[in-house]
Amino acid sequence: MMSVLDFEKPIVELETKIEELKHFGTDKNISLDPEIKKIEEKLEKMKNEIYDRLTIWQRVQIARHPDRPYTLDYIRMMTTDFVELHGDRQFADDFAFIAGFAQLNGTSVMIMGHQKGRGTQENLMRNFGCAHPEGYRKAMRLMQLAEKFHLPIVILIDTPGAYPGIGAEERGQAQAIASNLRDMTSLKTPIVATIIGEGGSGGALGVGVADKVCILQHAYYSVISPEGCASILWRNSVKAPEAAEALKINGEHLLQFGIVDKIVAEPPGGAHKNPDLVAAGLKETILKYIQELSSLSKDELIENRYKKFRTIGEVLKS
């Protein structure tokens, strides 16, 4: 059964009522079409009112929806011949970050991304999408492999943040992310990254230094979670909705600030309402950018990528 967010409950109640009337009419062999039509019109109006006026906090909730498609779902929907590769060749494999070769409409790519789990057992295995240092080292190892074979790199970002546990810190979490930031700037192959859900802090940026950065309509990208920001500023995580507004973490603001290059549309209610439609739109966008970037020389790729990230946060004096 699909999970329901608080602000969606009135919609679900009307949908349930419609289904009950349909079943009742069938069982009693009577027509309730006029009554059902009125409720359906009311339902459509309610959906428009709710989904057209979502707050940033409500969009954060959609980005975290447990039924939302994850990296493996998009790989299944967008690619063929996926071959997963494992390990950082230093410590271990990280199940919170997956990567491998795949075909994208006949184009060979290296595709990778954070992977969350469904249910308690898988979430524990995937560490809730929070990668360890070995995940970031695996990512860089395979990015360099892609560079060697002249393959474009496709990255799907969906993480609350890098794992902050003692073991991760002991194995060099900060250094692993910093090394990726440095080394991604000089990779001589096209890189297209997309935030498909949560884009949390350095955990997202550690694989986010790309030539083109996209974001799904209800995903978010932030230096800190709204709850973390509220805990620091107001000593109260209940203020998370206010923090989300202040942080300006939604796609429209990120596009305005030049942090992302494109917003990929989602159906009303989020990507989980029609995953195939979202995957098709994302696939089209990725292929378009790969074709565009492939026409550039290696030196142009590196120079443009460096300039893109150096200008983020630039203060212009009037």
Order of alpha helices (4+ residues) and beta strands (2+ residues): alpha-alpha-alpha-alpha-beta-beta-beta-alpha-alpha-beta-alpha-alpha-beta-alpha-beta-beta-alpha-alpha-alpha-beta-alpha-alpha
